[in-house]
Amino acid sequence: MAVRVGVLGATGAVGQRLIQLLDPHPSFEIAALTASEDSAGKTYRQAAKWRVDSPIPDDVAELTVSATDPDEVPEDIDLLFSSLPSSVGAAVEPDFCEAGYVVSSNSSNARMADDVPLVVPEVNADHLDLLEVQRDERGWDGALVKNPNCSTITFVPTLAALAEYGLESVHVATLQAVSGAGYDGVSSMEIIDNAIPHIGSEEDKLETESRKLLGDFDGAELTHNDVEVSASCNRIPTIDGHLENVWVETEEDLSPTKAAEEMEAYPSLDLRSSPDQLVHVFDAPDRPQPRMDRTIGDGMAIAAGGLQETPFGLQYNCLAHNTIRGAAGASVLNGELLLENGYL
């Protein structure tokens, strides 16, 4: 029997992508949708300006949207996927958890909280057990797990593949697609024939979330990795796919050839949304490219290339689909991990 799930913030860009991924999923059945008060009471077809690159699922289209309130969501929902704006998520996600719901959230609020697991399942699945600490400390019957920022997800798996060589410092420059800002996030007059060398608060997310993801959990406390990370974030006029330039200094010598081998050999997981191969490494120096490579592994894999030695350490490029691997798909994968580990 499929797990009954709901989507919080179902009418937004990430909410729509969640519905696209969840509707055919054999383990999950969409049974509840929430949005703002303006959308409450309407069918989803009426409430959502559907913009995903596939038709709106017929069975979902006729569901009635409810307000984003625990009292408005059926009690028999086993798992909620949250794509709420962070300010809304900060206000209501704890209420859902206190009411007994398990929440897999893409929202940025509480990602760095000491008792909230921030998870990329192929990298740090063991951090999910931080939920036991969370429930003890907060007295929740429910639980809250987060996936990282879309740009953090892009480069952290490649770092995890190299971690055994001792990560000392990482510098990353991102070239981020406009979809990462939401449908109305960047005006055409701003971005066409342009690049914007600043994305508010993004640098801090990459620098802090990466260290938490690469940290160690001893069953009671999470210790962040001590690698130094600096980031520069840029918006460019691609629709989907965040491309990143990365420089890594390691304690042990690491050649481009060995780094490529480690990335390609880095293990995936036996979960439906985890790709057969997590990191694909290109030999060609002009790959990966967003338009050509963002859908590798159904949009859930990481592409890398351009590996070379520089005076600043190993340099390479990496790419991921920001609304699939970096957002909705990451939340779905965390939901699968929650199911696999008996938290539902």
N, C-alpha and C positions, 0 to 999 in steps of 0.2 A: 504494500500500500504506500502511495506517495505521501510525503510529508507536506502538510498544508502550510503554505507560506503567504506572507504579505509583503507589500512594497510600500515603504514610507517615502513620500515625495515622488509619487508615481508619474506625475505629469512632466517632470523636468527631463533634461537630456539624459542624465545617467539613469533615472527611473525608467525611461523608455527603453534604454539599452538593456536594463535588467529584465524587463518584460520580454524583450526579444530573446534573451538567453534562457530565461526560466520557462517560457511557454512549452518548448519541446523537451524539457529536461525530464528524464524518467523518474527521478527521485523526488521532484518537487511539483506541487500543484498550487497555482496561484489562486488564492481564496479571498484575499483582501487587498484593497488599494486605498491609500490615503493621499490627501493633498491639502491645499489651503481651504479656508472656509468658503471662498468663492467657487471652488470646484465641488465641494461636498453636496451630495444629493444628486449630482448629474451622473449619467453613464460615463464610463471612461472615454468612449468615442466622442462624447460631447465636450468633455473636460480637457482632453489632451490635444494639443496641436502636434500630431504625429509627424516626426521628421526622421525616423530611423529608416535605413535602407532596406526595408522589407515591409510587407503589409502588416497592419495592426492585426493581431490575432483575433479572430471572430469571437471566441469564448471570453476573452478578456475585455473586448470592446463593450460588451453589454453589462459588465460588472458595475455596480454602483460605487462611486467614490465616497469615502467617509472622511470626516475631519481627522487630523493627526492627533488623536487623543486615545489613551488606553481604554477609556470607557466606550469608544466607538468601534473597537476592533474585536472580532469574535474571540472568545476565550480559547477555542480549540485550535488556534493558530500556533504551530510549533516553532516557527522561525520567521523573523522579520528582517528584511533587507532594507537598509536605510540609505537614501541618497539625498537627505535633507541638507539645506544650507547649514553651515556650521553653527550659526547663531541659533537656529531653530533646533538643531540636533542637541546642542548643549542644554537647551531648556527642556526638551521632551524625552530624549533617549533614556535618561535615568528613570523617568516615570514609567516607561514601558518595562524596563528591567526590574524595577521594584514591584510592578504588577505581575511579574512572572514570565515575561517574554524574553526569549533569547534573540539578540540583535546582532546581525553582521552588518557593519556600517562602513560606508565609504566617506562619511563626513569627517572633516579634519579635527573637530573638537575631541578632546580627551585622548588623542593618539599618544601623547607623551605622558599620560598619567601613569604612576608607578604600578597600579594594579590592573591596568587595561592592556591585554595582549595586542601588540601590533604585529601582524602576521603576514608573511609571504610563505605559504605552506611548504614549498620546496626548500626554503632557506632556514626557517626556524619554527617548524611545526610543534616542537616541544614547548615553545612559549605559550601555547594554548592552555597549558595546565596552570598558568597564572590565574585562570578563571576561578580556581579553587580558593586562592588567596582573595580574589575580588569578592567572591560570595561571602567568605568569612568576615571580611572587613566591612562590607556594606550591608550585609544582611539581606541580600537579594535572592529571590528564588530564580530570577532570570539571570542574564549575563550579557556583557557587551564586549565584542571583539572588533577590532579595527583593521582595515587594510591601509597601507601607506598612500602617500601622495603619488600621483601618476608618474612623475619624474623620478621619484625615489625607487619605485618598482622597476623602472627601466634599467638602472645601473647596479642596484644592489645584488641581483643574482650573479652578475659577472664578478663582482668583488668577492662574493661567497665562494666562487669557484677558485679564487686565488688566495683565500685567507690562510691556507696552510703555509704560505711563504712569508707570512708576517706582514700585515698591512700597516704601514707607517703613516703615509699621507696620501690623500686623494684630492685631486682638483677636477671639477666637472663644469663644463659649459653646456647649457641646454639650448636646443633649438625647438621650441614647443609649438605644437599645432594650435590653431585657433579654437578648435572644439574643446580644448582644455579649459577655456574661459566660459563655456556654456554658449547656447545658441545666440544670445544677445550680448555676449561678453565683450566683444571687440567689434567696433563698427568697421564697415568696408573702407571708409575714408581714412581710418587709422592704419589699416594693415596692408591694403593693396599697394604694391611698389614700395614696401617699407619693411623694416624690422624694428621691434621695440625692445631695447636692451634693459628692460626691467619688468618683473612680474611680482607684484606685491606679496611679501612674506614667503615666496617660493624658496629663496635661498636658505632661509632658516629651516624650512621643512626638510630639504635634502640633507643639510648638515647634521640635524639632530635625529631624524627618523632613521637614517642609515646606521648610525651608531647603536641605536636601540635594537634594530633588526639583527645586527651582527653580534649582539651581546650574548651573555651566558645566563641561563636560568638554572638555579640550583634546587628548585622545588619550593623555595620560600621567597627568594629575592632575585631580581633581575639586575645584572651588572652590565652597563653599556660598554661596548668596545671602545678602546682608547685611541683608535685611528683618528687622525686629524683630517677633517673634510671641509673643503671650501667650494662654494658654488657660485656660478653666475648664470642667471636665467634670462632667456630671450624669447620673445614671441615672433614667429615667422609665418608667412602666408601659405602654410599647408593646412589642409582640413583636419586630417587625422595622422597620428604617428609622431611621437617625440624622439628626435635624434639628439644624441649627446656625445660630446667629445670628452674623453676621460684620460687623466694622467695618474698613474699609480706608482708610488715608491714602496718597495718591499724590503724586508730585512734580508732575505735570501735572494740571490741572483735569480732572475726570471726572464728567460728569453721570450720573444714573441712566439716562437714555435711552441715552446712548452706551455705558454699561457693559452694559446689556441687549443692545445690538446686538453688542458684542464677545463676550459669552458665547455668544450663539446662533450666531455665525459661527465660533466656535473649531472647528478641524477635528478630525474623527474619523480613524480609520485603516481601511484595507481589510483588516481582520482579522475573522474570523468573530464573535468575541465583542465586538468594539467596536461600539457602537450607531451607527446612521446619523447621528444627531445627538447629540453628547456632552452638551451642556447645554441643557435646556429651561427657558425663562424664562416665568413666569406673570405676567400683568398684575394678577390679583386679589390684593389685599393679604393674604388669608388662606390663600394657597398658597405653597409646597407643604405638604402634610400627609402624615404617614407612611402612614396607612391608604389614602389615595387615590392617592398618587403614587410609592410606593417601587418599583413594578414597571415604571415607564417604561423603554422600551428593553429589555424582558425583564430588568429589574433591573440593567442595566449602565449606565444613563444617570444624570446628575446633574440634579436639579430645583432651580430657583432662583426667587426671587420676593421681593416686598416691598422692592424697591430704592427707596432714598430718600436724600436728603442730610441729614446731621446735623452738629452741631458737632464730632463726632469722625470725620468723613469719610463716605464712602459706606457705607451700612448695607444689608444684605440677608440673606435666609435661604437655606439650601441643604440638600438632602436626598439621601441615597443609601441603597440597600438594603445593609445592613451585612454580611450573610452572602453576598451575591452579588457586587455591585460591590466591597464592602469586604473580601472575604476570598476565598472559593473562586473566584468569577469572575475576580478580579484575578490569581490564580495561573494560571488557565487561559489568560487573555489573555497573560500573560508567557510561558507555554509556546508559544503561537502565535507570539509575537515571536521567541522562540529558534529555532523551526522556520523562520520566514520569513528569518532572518538567518544560517542555515547553521550554527547551533551544535549541532544534533542530527545 
